[in-house]
Amino acid sequence: MQRADTSPTPPEPEKSDSVDLSGGGPLKKAGQIARRVGRWVAGAYDATKTAMAIAPTLGNLVIARELAKIEGFVTGKEPMTAIDYLRTRAPGLYARNISGLLKVASGPSEAMGLSLDSLLEVERHFYQVLAPVKNASGIKQVPPFIRELAEAPFRPPGTPYSAFVFLGDKRKADAEQIMTLWNSPDRPPLNPFDETDDRHRIWQALGEMSQENSLPVFVDLDNNAFTYTGTEFMAKRTLASMVERNNNFGDGFLDAGLYYSWLTTRLDSYYKVLEPWLRQQNPDLIGQTDKIKDELNPPWLGGSSGLGPWPAQGRVEKALDIFRELGKKVDYDKETAEGLCAYADAAISLDRDLLTGVQTHWIKLLREVGHEGRHDILKPLQRAWIHLNIIDPSHPDFDLVSPTQAPLLEVLEGPPPVIHRRPYDRSLALGEVVDHSLDGLGISERRAYVEETKAGIAAHKHNLEARELRVREAVPGYGGLDIGRVLRGEYELSEVNARLKELKQSLNGEELPRDQNLEVHRHYAILDWYANADRRYGDVDIGLLADAPMFHENPLAVSEYYQPTESGYVSMFPPEKPAEVKLADGQPQPKVMNVSQVFEGGGGRGFAYVECLKQLHESLEKNEGLFRIDEFVGTSAGSITAMFRAAGFQPNEMRGVLERVDFKEFNSDAVWLMGGVDPKVRGINRTGIFSMQKMYKTVYELLSEKLGIEGRPILFRDLPNKLKLVTICLNTDLPEDDPLRELIADDGRFVMSSETTPNFDVVGAVLASSAVPGYFHSPQMEIARAGTDDEGNQEIRRYRMQFSDGGVVDNLSISSATNDSEKRALLVLPAHYQTVDPDTGEVISLDTLNFDTANLDKIDEHNRVLYRRFTPQLSELLHQANQQGTERTVMAFNLGTDSQQKLPALLGSDYDQTEQLHQLAELQGFARLSMEDS
């Protein structure tokens, strides 16, 4: 059973001062939303402190940065940097210790159902446990838990993952005992603890998670192992993401266990072999690299200054200055390798040394230094890689790239997993640094860096052509490639990869002289990267699809998380406009009441809608043909319900849909975001704890099955019913005169709909609307407009929009409902997410951030009883109102408790109509709030 953290009772949510249904403007008073946003901005620093406490998975001051951007939208001022934002909002806090943060942030975090001091405790523990440790000789070793995960793929089938247990600092011994027993090869076949001992329950829970093929994680922070709090849930989901991979981009292992096997093999080779050799070859250089690592070390790992997982900004600047100096020594002259090798060794040392989890010191450096700092770091990186790669065997510096005395390093490749031993090659290792940098960069930085690197490679066309001839001669089984065609992109990708596969297979099957072997490996590496870079990092490939006539007026927009299927089949686009939900089988009668349904945001509390919709539907069915639900409107988590309804899922199907979907799994990719190792979710300039990649995949699969669409994104125009979703546009590079900019309000509010954005990816729109700030990584959409260049040639122009949760500015978007009639009715329906358990007398509820449904049956029963107080009379009430001229009813579902709203609120477009509606309600015996309370 879920239980809320002990905390003060949060204040009742505010209600609107008044309503105005007449002019199509905002429902609330003109200043009401502005005041709410102002209060939200004024309290934004509290939210920042709460989000910061969820480190290390935030990994940077990105939350402060995103909130600063939102404040910039609201105030019209230039957004501050994250550091300035913190210093301005609470001077001196940045330099204070953790206890100061706890003191000022505990209140707002507890109001969210989270315990800040507990979050800090468990996240600090994760940060430290997942960091490398040193043995008695002072040599770093792979973190024990990561090594445990690395062994999973090589254990007998059915062997559960190793367990991770955290019971607080006071019960470390108990946690260690449980993990030691569980992770032992001689694990007890039966629960080793007495049933009266709470460790019995912990062992039992680990077994239940193992049966679900999940990482067995148990976190208890309040000494009650039989219930869990929101804080414990978040901590569990953070660590559980370690074994949940949603793609095979990056280092190519969809199986998380194989990724950790690759990582462990790589770390062992670095700590035991490469690092000692580098230190012996150039102790001064490795000393400089050690200084960079020390400056990046945060307080949680023993750093001298900073805050939790963040080093102080002055220390970051020192680390950047050291590396800048190394970059200045890079000689861009292709005839010499002077300076390149020292730079390469430093970058490789940072890339191969783990800070914590899956985050290397290299990713930590790129994350902390910001955009301008990254530019200074990455410019010499790609040049050094290219020049070390193309040096030919006749050049005197060839042996510097991979010295004859270089150590042999182990590397795991696959699948199937195979370990090879290869000599240390600075070019190949530096190529990995380039690759890992691109894995974590944001979309715009990544695209720019890929283009710049490709241009650098193409500039050495003659060197590559000469080497191509030498490679063909050395490897007879290789069919060869026309380098000019590769660089111009004239090959089909499948053909290039087939030739490169020939080359790789020949490499593995033939013994070549050392110099030839090195050159062939480098040739393969750079051509493979060049040919596959545009797809390697999970970028959306729209191709020429956006040039179809249907996209000329309304552009195509595709979520960053969309991935084409392998089937090759692509569903046709529908030409028709969305229909309406009809409650009658025949033609609508002349006098029909149009109905808009509006769903409030509220995270996991939105499960309460299911029974409310079912009861409402049963009521309206009594007068078939008199009502037409012609649109659904949603914000935040309410957008999920609105989207499913617009897709044609009936109220009696909604519970089944929710039972098929484990919404808790939407809290995904926390560890991969932290490490910046998954290109699909990036991570270097991240904006939240969890990515929304798994949510996209799950919702897309449900819609694809329902609508019969595959091979392409599902658009608003594909839905059988009209849909409107509210979000905030945080950033965009759309031109100032682009029509889409007219849809962005001054506070960033942006409504996507079947009418205004018919060609937007509807699953991406749901993500955009429900991306809780600081909790979810702010999602992006790629916008493609067909156009012509300066010479009149056809081209596809690509832009981006980045979004955040629409609930920040418009959580119950009544104002977004269609205003197509002079007389409208507003019916605000309560959807209770809380009740009293009839068996225990305890208050039980659904939680915002936790999508657990353990209490849903009892809350459904509560809402069933509630709705049967008024739904039997609702159908006739609306019919009579329609006969008296009310042409549209906006049904808005308000998530709340019995103390906040006991019965429906009923309002008209003006006072007279409101009075008329209440008179009709009185005649029908319709239970409601009084006219004054409404």
Phi, psi and omega in degrees: 000134178283143179223138181286151173298146176295123183197162176300151178295123181294153180294155176295142178295148181289153174248157180295146177292320180199176180231156176217107182259011191264330192247006180077002178276191180300146180293320182281168175305154185305321183272354188291312179296319179300319180293321179296318178296319179300317178294323179296316179296318180299328179265006185296328181294326175301317178296323178299315182296320177298314181296320179299328182291347181271011174301154016270358187293344173283319170070349180200176180275036185289333179294314176301322181295316181293319178294326176296322178295317180297318178299322178299321177298316185289317185271344183080007181263162177295128181298142177281162171290164181300316182296313179297325179299313179296314184294324181286318185288327178213083185308131176087347183297324183303324183271354182284168178275177185298326181297327176295320178296317179301317185298317185273343188250350186296325182299302182296329180290321179294328177295335177275001183085019181237146176257114188294317181294326177291320177301314179299318182298311185287323181289324175297321179297313177304311185302320184279320181294327183269010177266151177301153178239159180255143177274186184298335181271001179085009180268133179294149177229156178299137176308131185306320183291324177293323176295322177299316180295326181293334182275347185303315183295343185256007176271163180304147179305140180088353178290125183293161172298158171295150184265154174232122182233131175227122183239021181091162184297331184283344182238036179299321182297317178298317180297317180297320180297315180297314181295321180297316179294315183294317185276359180286145174300336180256046181303134178302134181290335179242161180302119186279358185250148179294148183297337178279351181266131182295344175293337174298316179294321180297314179298319179298317180294323177297320178295320178297318179293324179295322179295334177271007182060032177256162176292123180288101181237130176229124179235122177230121185247352185237016177063032175225099186280356185263351175226168176221150182260171176299324178296314180295322178299313182297318179297318180297315182294325178300311182286324181299333181295348180298331184248019181240100177254139185250005175198174178246028174285181181072237183274010163085010182248106174293326176283118183298325179300319178292326176299315181291330174295316176300314183296316181296317177299318181294315181294318179300316180296324180288308185294322187268335188237299189290314183298315176299322180293315179298319181295324178289321182288319185213077184298326180295317180297313181293331174297319176295320179296321176300322179296320178300314181297319180297318181293330180277348183291121182278166179306324181297340177248022175095006179297153188286330182206160183133205184216111178057247181273002184248125172289155178298148185299324179298324178290322177298318179298322178296317178299317180296318180299319179298315183288327176301318180298321177296321179295327180293337181279354180291122179268119184279000180287123184292349183273355183218152177253014182299130179084334183292321186291321178296316178299315181300315181298322179293313181296319181293322178298319177292322184287334185258000180253127185276137171274301175194153181061241175244017182264122178272168176295331179295313178294322178299318178297311180298324181290317188282332190277346179082177187299310183295319178296321179297323179300317180294330181278317190279335180301305179291337181299308184292326179292318179297318180299310183299314185290325175291330181289321190268355178301127184268162186300338181281348182280141181297339180270002184302318183289345177289331182293318175219089184302152181298333179266010181297144182288156173275132181244143177273140177221135179264128177235163179148197001282160354293151185292127177224134179262125176249155174247120183227149179293149177300120181236113185298326180293310181295319180293324179289329174299325176293325178295317176301314182298315182291329176296315180292330176303323188261344184292154173292167189301311184293317178296320181296314181298317180296320182289323176298314180298317180295319180291320177298319178297321178296321178291315182298333179294343181251037181305315183294320177298318181291322179295320179295318180291326177303318179295319180294323181292318179300322181290324183281331185236090183299333182283358181265123184286342177089159179226148172277108186300320179300317179292323177299313183292331178272357179071030185271346177278150163292139184302322181298324180290317178300313183294329177294318178293318180294327176296320175302316182296317182292319179295323177294323178299315183288342184255352184238146173266115180249154173304152188308308184297320179294318179301315180296317184292321179295318178299318181292321179298314178301314186298315185284324177290321178298317179295314184298316184289327189253000187301322184292340179247342186301329188254023171075015181292148180288128180254097180280330180062216181268006182304323184291353180273357178299145184307325183296343182259002184291315181276316179246113188292159175278135176229128186233136179296148176298339184269358180292136175228124179298148176279167182271355187294330182088344179280137179233124180290147177289156175273142180279137178276339188283156172280157180301143175273188177243157173285117179255136180268006177234152180282330184269195179289144178299143176288159183304321181259100185236135175273116175280141184233129170254134175249127185241129184244127180283152174282152179179019177060225182297344178294339181296347174300338180296340182295332191303306182291325179299315179296320181297315180295320180295317181298318179298326179289314184290335179295341183294334178241071183301138176088351182266348182229146178221111175279106188253001175197155176233137182235135181214151176229140176056228180296337175296339178293331179293313178297315180300319181294315179298319178294318179294334179281353176107002176288124181279158181308323181284354175263344190296321179297320178296322177299314182295326179290333177281340186251124173267094184298337179296333179288348177293339175280078191239164169069019183301313183290323180291324174297318180300319184273346183065033186252357180247108184300333182289332179248356177060227177140334181293315177246057186283164183226019180188175182282313186245151173270168180251017183299314181294324178298317180299311183300317183293312182294320179300316181297320179295315180292320180301318179293319183290318187262351180071033182249134177211162176081003180200165175297153175267123187257166175305321183293344178282341185285142180286346181228157183288146184218141174227130181233135184257133178216181172242131173271112181278317184214150172200150173251020175300144175301153183300331182265008179291133181303333180296332180295333179293340180274352181268116180287170182299329180269011178090353181301132183218122182254118173267140184206168177297336184265317185268331180226061186296339184254021174274144175298113188289328177291320175298327178292322176298317177299316181300320183286333189248018181278086182304125183301134179081336181266309177254142173299124185302118184282159180235156171235145175265126181256128180240120176244134175282139179198194178229152178275187184296338181263006178086007179277147180293139176208157176252119179265131184248133177228176180225152170227137178243139192234164172217169186308124179293343180295344179297323183246342186200076189283332174235090195274068177297326182293343179278345180295149182302134177245078187249012181213155181289326182245116177233155174245141174247122179240105179268111186261132177287139172232100188279130178255009184220145176203180176259129179293117182296339182276324186248341185080001180274151174283127177238153184204167169267148188250150182296309187266352182242119184268036179285141184246019183301327183263005190294322182301318182287326177288325174301316180297320177300313181290330177296314179296318180300310185290334178287355174282335184226339183294330180300332181262353188294315183303312181292324178301312181293325178297314180294322178295323178295320179295335180264012171110355176281115189262341180219139172242128175262112178263110182252126182265117184257111178288123182194196179241173181298327181286339181271321177205111183276328187217169179298149171257136186236124181222154174249185181290336178211181185297316183298316181292323177301316179297318180297317180297321180290329175294317177297319180298322180294319179296324182275351183073030183279116180290131185199173170286156178296165179301321181292316180293325178298000000 
